[in-house]
Amino acid sequence: MAGRPGYLTLPIFSVLAAIGYVYYTTVFVAVARWLGLATAAGVANATAFTALAAACVATYAVAVCRDPGRVPPDFVPDVEDAESTVHEIKRKGGDLRYCQKCCHYKPPRAHHCRVCKRCVLKMDHHCIWINNCVGHENYKIFLVFVLYAVIASFYSMILIIGSIVHSVPKDEQAGSNSSRTSLIICGVILCPLALALAVLLGWHIYLIVQNKTTIEYHEGVRAMWLAEKGGGLYHHPYDLGVYENLISVLGPNIFCWLCPVLNSIGNGLRFRTSYDIPVSTPPMRLQKMAVNSQ
């Protein structure tokens, strides 16, 4: 049963328990059994994996607790603003998007979450594993958490496989069978987990390169089909090019892209688009409407 956003739920406890179990098995069983915790190689691998596990827990905690972005109750889109080149409208009727449940207009890329019961800025999806939405304010942290989790999962699998293959005791001890069983169980858990996380990471990298959210991807599929049906060509309005797309999500400092720091650009109410007027161009009114679903 899902709880209110920000509250601890069974999926959150499951994630924390999985991280704890994998960490204990990797460091105190796999590394200790294969390399030994008293050797330089053992200490180095144990320290590296501990740092990865700590990064996973820290970024996961921020993703759980960080508000994804709230729409100000007094927000009203300014259709007369020449600098606002894209206004999203309803597919039916052509009116500016208005949330009947929250009783306010929706900024571009914002959507109403039925679980959180409010509109979320640049909403990507609602994730039960963090009991929170992934949106403008916590998308990068969520992405970095998944990245660290993928690295930690494959790193753990390497240590576990190495421990099983290379550390066969000459004299069978009482605890050798139990430790080997723990390694096998941990490996069985990690195989599908690492694969799922790798697919999730690849999916979001694909979205970032195109400056899309998961919701916008599915809406774009329909928009592309409608455009081709009408003989036109659909272009995602927020696609600024690969490098600019990466900056818009990961931040302007390339050295901080993989760091678990909060450096989201803008306030989530307005976003640069491919229709933006260059500074050198004389001011003029540009009205381009991006059709979006309610």
C-alpha positions, -999 to +999 in steps of 0.1 A: +000+000+000+015+033-010+018+060+016+018+097+014+048+113-004+077+116+020+065+088+042+084+055+047+066+026+030+072-011+024+090-005-009+113+020+007+121-005+035+126-032+009+152-010-010+171-002+022+170-038+033+183-049-001+211-024+000+221-035+035+220-072+026+241-067-006+266-045+013+271-070+041+274-100+018+298-082-006+321-068+020+320-092+050+315-124+030+328-120-006+357-097+000+366-113+033+364-148+018+383-140-014+408-113-007+406-109+031+399-077+050+435-076+063+451-073+029+457-042+008+435-055-020+407-064+005+408-030+022+408-012-011+378-031-025+359-029+008+365+009+010+355+015-026+323-006-023+315+011+011+318+045-007+295+034-034+269+020-009+271+053+011+265+073-021+235+050-030+219+055+004+226+093+004+212+099-030+182+076-024+174+095+008+174+128-011+153+113-039+127+102-013+126+134+008+132+160-019+101+177-032+099+173-070+086+208-075+053+225-067+032+247-089+027+282-072-010+286-065-010+320-082+006+308-114-010+322-145+006+318-180+013+351-197+003+346-233+014+382-241+050+376-230+071+376-262+099+357-244+076+328-236+076+311-270+057+279-262+024+277-244+010+242-239-026+238-246-052+210-243-055+186-272-093+191-271-106+226-272-072+244-275-075+260-241-045+266-218-040+236-196-059+240-163-060+215-134-095+211-121-083+192-090-056+218-080-076+247-093-047+264-111-031+266-145-004+241-154+030+254-163+047+238-193+057+201-187+038+200-154+013+172-148-011+162-120-001+131-100-030+110-087-009+095-060+006+128-047-027+145-054-011+177-068+006+190-099+043+183-103+068+205-122+083+187-152+069+155-140+086+123-153+067+096-134+056+086-099+080+060-085+067+037-058+102+027-048+108+063-035+072+070-027+076+102-045+073+118-079+103+123-101+102+159-113+121+191-119+137+193-084+148+157-079+152+142-114+190+145-114+193+130-079+171+101-090+193+096-121+226+097-101+211+072-076+203+048-104+238+053-118+255+046-085+232+016-080+241+001-114+278+005-107+275-009-072+254-039-085+279-049-112+308-043-088+292-065-062+286-092-088+322-092-098+333-096-062+308-123-055+317-143-087+354-139-078+348-151-043+329-182-055+354-191-082+387-184-065+382-190-028+375-227-025+388-237+010+411-266+013+396-277+046+359-274+047+349-254+078+315-252+095+306-218+081+319-223+046+287-238+032+265-210+048+288-183+034+287-199-001+249-201+001+247-164+011+269-155-019+247-175-043+215-160-029+229-125-032+241-132-068+206-145-077+191-112-064+217-090-081+213-105-116+178-093-124+183-062-102+214-051-121+197-058-154+166-038-145+186-009-132+208-009-163+178-008-186+162+020-164+195+040-166+197+035-204+161+046-208+166+079-189+199+086-207+179+083-239+153+107-226+179+132-214+196+133-247+163+143-263+153+165-233+121+145-228+103+132-198+087+097-198+053+114-202+065+136-230+079+105-248+045+088-249+028+120-259+054+126-286+047+092-301+010+102-305+020+137-318+044+122-343+017+098-356-008+127-359+017+149-377+026+121-402-010+114-407-016+151-416+015+153-438+035+173-413+066+168-392+067+167-354+096+183-335+099+181-298+099+218-288+123+213-258+150+195-278+179+220-278+207+196-290+225+169-271+249+191-252+223+217-242+199+190-233+225+175-209+231+209-194+194+215-188+192+184-166+227+178-152+237+214-147+262+238-164+293+225-147+304+193-165+326+183-135+295+181-113+273+161-137+279+128-118+280+145-084+249+141-061+244+179-059+212+198-065+218+222-094+186+222-114+184+251-139+154+275-136+124+274-114+105+248-134+079+272-147+096+281-179+120+261-201+141+270-231+128+257-264+140+254-299+118+283-308+135+307-285+146+340-302+184+346-302+195+377-283+208+393-315+174+391-331+152+422-328+122+417-304+091+405-321+061+386-309+063+348-316+034+326-308+040+289-310+016+266-293+027+231-281-003+208-280-002+187-248-026+164-231-045+173-200 
